[in-house]
């Protein structure tokens, strides 16, 4: 594999934005790729995949190269050696020795936090909370996430979309355990496809696609999605309810709900209403009025590091502790919206019991009018992102 200098420059620019200016990797890569319309598919794939690789393995690469954290040229050199690619004879890569780097890659294999490229504090936290499971899940989190579509069954069946995409040379698999999912056999940018613009599918991880059905909402129900964000799960609920009943999408950020409105129009989801949570009064007015309430709460995001590897360098223990307080506050305040006999689903994209089972246990100790009906964890080692979900019922 030959490495072209102009593409390497694009990678260093992306890495600088991510590590020095603390920008989100996905947004940075999107911006970089838009900066040069002359790049072909192979060039774009190289920039995106190389940037993500170096972000994911940043600690490992800086350690074996004995490099500074922002010596991005040296990290590209280590990436070349790691990928068994040709090492370009560029001034910035002078002093890198293939034999030495390969030897050091072998040497650090016994140190998990360097081998798996995570901060010390995160390795210690994962081991403390997950015990023997942590190593397996950590290894899984360093694998590339597949591209998964959620078929919009308001407009098309999974079989029909599968066939339509296959006719255009896009091969996919239909996993039996995820009834609305199509997993692409080859990574590609799917957002420019006419099928996407027509609202036939959304991009949504398979594990995430299990949360909306877990709510067991029926057509005709009054359903609240109280941490709706951009609305991926809201749209899934609309499809599961066949556009019947009412879905109220709530969030504290108005711009996220504006994005949801656009997505809902594209999807043909006509039973969704949006409302900004401006104060506690917004929640108070909805007391005991929901048949179903989804609380997909803010969390550490440790379950989705496959997709967001830069998060492990931006996260801190202080942030996780703050977000756990917020989770408990949301549970305590928002649960008032569930009517007697109604159902609440609490969900996160975290692996930590302290954000998951322990939060539910703590809530139930002080809210004896609720009972736990079921709970489920999706682990990254199963091949997709990591999620937790708990279904609670308010006693009638």
C-alpha positions in Angstrom: 0.0 0.0 0.0 1.4 3.4 -1.0 0.7 6.4 1.2 0.1 9.7 -0.6 1.3 12.8 1.0 -1.7 15.0 0.4 -3.9 12.4 2.1 -1.5 12.2 5.0 -1.7 15.9 5.4 -5.5 15.7 5.5 -5.2 13.1 8.3 -2.8 15.3 10.3 -5.2 18.2 10.0 -8.1 16.0 11.2 -6.1 14.7 14.2 -5.1 18.2 15.2 -8.8 19.3 15.2 -9.7 16.2 17.3 -6.8 16.2 19.9 -5.7 19.9 20.1 -9.0 21.7 19.5 -11.1 19.0 21.1 -13.6 18.6 18.2 -15.8 15.5 17.7 -14.1 13.1 15.3 -17.1 12.4 13.2 -17.8 16.1 12.6 -14.1 16.7 11.8 -13.8 13.9 9.3 -17.1 15.0 7.6 -15.7 18.6 7.3 -12.3 17.4 6.0 -13.9 15.1 3.4 -16.0 18.0 2.1 -13.0 20.2 1.7 -11.8 18.5 -1.5 -14.4 17.3 -3.9 -11.7 15.8 -6.2 -11.0 13.0 -3.7 -12.4 9.7 -4.9 -14.0 7.0 -2.8 -10.7 5.2 -2.0 -9.0 8.5 -0.9 -11.9 9.3 1.4 -12.0 5.9 2.9 -8.2 6.1 3.6 -8.6 9.5 5.3 -11.6 8.4 7.5 -10.2 4.9 8.4 -6.6 6.1 9.1 -7.9 9.0 11.3 -10.2 6.7 13.2 -7.4 4.1 13.6 -5.0 6.6 15.0 -7.6 8.1 17.4 -8.5 4.6 18.5 -4.9 3.5 19.1 -3.5 6.9 20.1 -2.0 5.8 23.4 -0.5 2.6 21.9 1.0 4.5 19.0 2.5 7.3 21.0 4.0 4.8 23.5 5.7 2.6 20.9 6.9 5.6 18.9 8.1 7.4 22.1 6.3 10.4 20.6 4.5 13.5 21.9 0.7 13.3 21.9 0.5 15.8 19.0 3.3 14.4 16.9 0.7 13.3 14.3 3.2 12.7 11.5 5.1 10.2 13.7 1.7 8.5 14.5 1.0 8.1 10.8 4.4 6.5 10.5 3.6 4.0 13.3 0.2 3.4 11.6 2.1 2.5 8.3 4.3 0.0 10.2 1.3 -1.4 12.1 -0.6 -1.9 8.8 2.5 -3.4 7.1 2.4 -0.6 4.6 5.3 1.1 2.9 6.9 3.7 5.2 7.3 6.9 3.1 10.7 8.6 3.1 9.4 11.9 4.4 11.4 14.3 6.6 8.7 14.1 9.3 9.1 10.3 9.6 12.9 10.4 9.9 14.1 8.3 12.8 11.2 5.8 12.8 12.6 2.3 12.6 10.3 -0.5 11.5 12.1 -3.2 13.5 12.1 -1.2 16.7 8.4 -0.3 16.4 7.4 -3.9 15.8 9.5 -5.1 18.8 7.8 -2.5 21.0 4.4 -3.4 19.8 5.1 -7.0 21.0 6.6 -5.7 24.3 3.5 -3.7 25.4 1.1 -6.6 24.8 1.3 -7.5 28.5 0.1 -4.1 29.6 -3.7 -4.0 29.0 -4.2 -0.2 29.2 -1.5 0.4 26.6 -2.3 -2.6 24.4 -6.0 -1.7 24.3 -5.1 2.0 24.3 -7.2 3.5 27.1 -6.4 6.0 29.9 -5.4 4.5 33.3 -8.5 5.7 35.1 -10.8 4.1 32.5 -9.1 0.8 32.7 -9.3 0.9 36.5 -12.9 1.8 36.5 -13.9 -0.9 33.9 -12.0 -3.5 35.8 -13.6 -2.4 39.1 -17.2 -2.5 37.8 -17.1 -5.4 35.3 -14.3 -7.6 36.7 -13.3 -10.4 34.4 -15.7 -9.2 31.7 -13.9 -5.9 31.2 -11.0 -7.3 29.1 -13.3 -9.0 26.6 -15.5 -6.0 26.3 -12.6 -3.6 26.0 -11.1 -5.7 23.2 -14.5 -5.6 21.4 -14.8 -1.8 21.8 -11.6 -1.5 19.7 -13.1 -3.2 16.7 -14.7 -1.2 13.9 -18.5 -0.9 14.2 -20.6 -2.2 11.3 -22.9 0.0 9.3 -26.4 -1.0 10.3 -29.6 0.4 8.8 -33.0 0.4 10.4 -35.7 -0.2 7.8 -38.5 2.3 8.1 -41.5 -0.1 8.0 -43.9 2.8 7.6 -42.7 2.9 4.0 -41.1 -0.4 3.0 -40.5 -3.9 4.3 -37.1 -5.2 5.1 -37.2 -7.8 2.4 -38.1 -5.2 -0.2 -35.4 -2.7 0.8 -32.8 -5.6 0.9 -33.7 -6.5 -2.6 -33.7 -2.8 -3.8 -30.3 -2.2 -2.4 -28.9 -5.4 -3.8 -30.1 -4.4 -7.2 -27.9 -1.3 -6.9 -24.9 -3.4 -5.8 -25.2 -2.8 -2.0 -25.2 -6.2 -0.3 -26.6 -6.6 3.2 -27.5 -9.2 5.8 -30.9 -9.5 7.6 -30.2 -10.7 11.2 -33.0 -12.7 12.7 -32.6 -11.2 16.2 -33.0 -7.7 14.9 -36.2 -7.7 12.8 -35.8 -4.2 11.3 -32.1 -4.2 10.7 -29.9 -4.6 7.6 -26.2 -4.9 8.1 -24.1 -3.7 5.2 -21.4 -6.1 4.0 -19.2 -3.3 2.9 -18.7 0.1 4.6 -19.9 3.1 2.6 -21.4 6.5 2.9 -25.1 5.7 2.7 -26.5 9.1 3.3 -26.4 10.2 -0.3 -28.6 7.3 -1.4 -32.0 8.1 -2.9 -33.5 5.5 -0.5 -32.2 7.5 2.5 -33.6 10.8 1.1 -36.9 9.0 0.5 -37.0 8.0 4.2 -36.8 4.3 3.6 -34.2 3.8 6.3 -32.2 5.4 9.1 -28.7 4.5 10.2 -29.0 3.0 13.7 -26.9 0.3 15.5 -28.6 -3.1 15.9 -28.3 -2.9 19.7 -30.0 0.5 19.8 -32.8 -1.0 17.7 -33.8 -3.2 20.6 -34.7 -0.3 22.9 -37.9 1.0 21.3 -39.5 -2.5 21.1 -38.6 -3.1 24.7 -41.0 -0.3 25.6 -43.8 -2.6 24.2 -45.8 0.4 23.0 -49.0 -0.4 21.1 -50.8 1.5 18.3 -53.1 4.0 20.0 -50.9 4.4 23.1 -49.8 7.8 24.5 -46.0 7.5 24.5 -43.4 10.0 25.8 -39.8 9.9 24.7 -38.4 12.3 27.3 -34.8 12.4 26.3 -35.5 12.3 22.6 -32.4 14.1 21.2 -32.3 13.7 17.4 -35.1 11.2 17.6 -33.7 7.8 16.3 -35.7 5.9 18.9 -38.7 8.2 18.5 -38.9 7.4 14.8 -38.6 3.7 15.5 -41.5 3.9 18.0 -43.6 5.6 15.3 -43.0 2.7 13.0 -43.7 0.1 15.7 -47.0 1.9 16.4 -48.0 2.1 12.7 -48.4 5.9 13.1 -51.3 5.4 15.4 -51.6 6.9 18.9 -49.5 9.8 20.0 -45.8 10.2 20.6 -44.6 13.3 22.5 -40.8 13.8 22.0 -39.3 15.9 24.8 -35.8 17.4 25.2 -34.1 20.3 26.8 -32.4 21.2 23.5 -34.7 22.9 21.0 -32.3 22.4 18.1 -32.3 18.6 18.5 -36.1 18.6 18.3 -35.9 20.7 15.1 -33.7 18.0 13.6 -36.2 15.4 14.7 -39.0 17.2 12.9 -37.1 17.1 9.7 -36.4 13.4 10.1 -40.0 12.7 11.0 -41.2 14.4 7.8 -38.7 12.3 5.7 -39.9 9.1 7.5 -43.6 9.9 7.1 -44.0 9.6 10.9 -47.2 11.7 11.5 -48.0 10.9 15.1 -45.0 12.7 16.7 -45.3 16.0 18.5 -42.2 17.8 19.9 -42.0 19.9 23.1 -39.0 21.6 24.7 -38.5 21.0 28.4 -38.2 24.6 29.6 -38.5 24.0 33.3 -39.9 21.5 35.8 -43.4 22.9 34.9 -43.2 21.2 31.5 -43.0 17.8 33.3 -45.5 18.8 36.0 -48.2 19.5 33.4 -47.8 15.9 32.0 -48.1 14.2 35.4 -49.6 10.7 35.3 -50.5 11.0 31.6 -48.2 8.6 29.7 -49.0 5.0 28.9 -45.3 4.5 28.1 -42.3 6.6 28.9 -38.8 6.1 27.4 -35.9 7.6 29.3 -32.8 7.1 27.1 -30.7 9.1 29.5 -27.4 11.0 29.1 -24.5 8.6 30.0 -20.8 8.0 29.7 -21.3 6.5 26.3 -18.8 3.7 27.0 -20.9 1.2 25.1 -20.5 3.1 21.8 -16.7 3.6 21.8 -16.5 1.5 18.6 -18.3 4.4 16.8 -16.8 7.3 18.9 -13.3 6.3 19.8 -12.3 9.9 20.5 -14.7 9.8 23.5 -12.2 7.9 25.6 -9.8 10.8 25.4 -12.5 13.4 26.2 -14.2 11.5 29.1 -13.2 12.0 32.7 -14.2 10.3 36.0 -15.6 13.7 37.1 -17.9 13.8 34.1 -19.2 10.2 34.7 -19.9 11.0 38.4 -21.8 14.1 37.3 -23.8 12.3 34.7 -24.8 9.6 37.3 -26.3 12.3 39.4 -28.2 13.6 36.4 -29.5 10.1 35.6 -30.9 9.7 39.1 -32.5 13.2 38.9 -34.2 12.4 35.5 -35.5 9.1 36.8 -36.9 10.8 39.9 -38.5 13.8 38.2 -39.6 12.3 34.9 -41.2 9.1 36.3 -44.1 11.3 37.5 -45.4 11.4 33.9 -46.2 7.6 34.0 -49.8 6.9 34.7 -50.7 4.1 37.2 -50.4 0.8 35.3 -48.1 2.5 32.8 -44.5 1.4 31.8 -41.2 3.2 32.0 -38.0 2.1 30.2 -34.7 3.4 31.4 -31.9 2.9 29.0 -28.2 3.9 28.5 -25.4 3.2 26.1 -23.1 2.4 29.0 -21.5 -0.8 30.2 -21.2 0.3 33.8 -23.5 -1.2 36.5 -23.2 2.1 38.4 -25.1 3.8 35.5 -27.4 0.8 34.8 -28.6 -1.8 37.3 -27.5 0.2 40.4 -29.4 3.3 39.2 -32.6 1.3 38.8 -32.1 -0.3 42.2 -31.5 3.1 43.8 -34.7 4.6 42.1 -36.8 1.6 43.3 -35.7 2.1 46.9 -37.3 5.5 47.0 -40.2 5.0 44.5 -42.0 2.0 45.8 -44.9 2.6 43.5 -42.7 1.2 40.7 -41.5 -2.4 40.2 -38.9 -3.9 37.9 -40.4 -6.1 35.2 -37.4 -6.9 33.0 -33.9 -5.8 32.2 -31.4 -6.5 29.5 -27.7 -5.8 28.7 -26.3 -5.8 25.1 -22.5 -6.3 25.2 -20.1 -5.0 22.5 -18.6 -8.5 22.5 -21.8 -9.6 20.8 -20.7 -7.6 17.7 -22.6 -4.3 18.1 -22.7 -1.4 20.5 -23.3 -1.8 24.2 -26.7 -0.9 25.8 -28.6 -1.4 28.9 -32.4 -1.3 29.3 -34.8 -1.8 32.2 -38.6 -2.0 32.0 -40.4 -0.7 35.1 -44.2 -0.7 35.8 -46.1 1.8 37.9 -48.4 -0.1 40.1 -52.1 0.6 39.4 
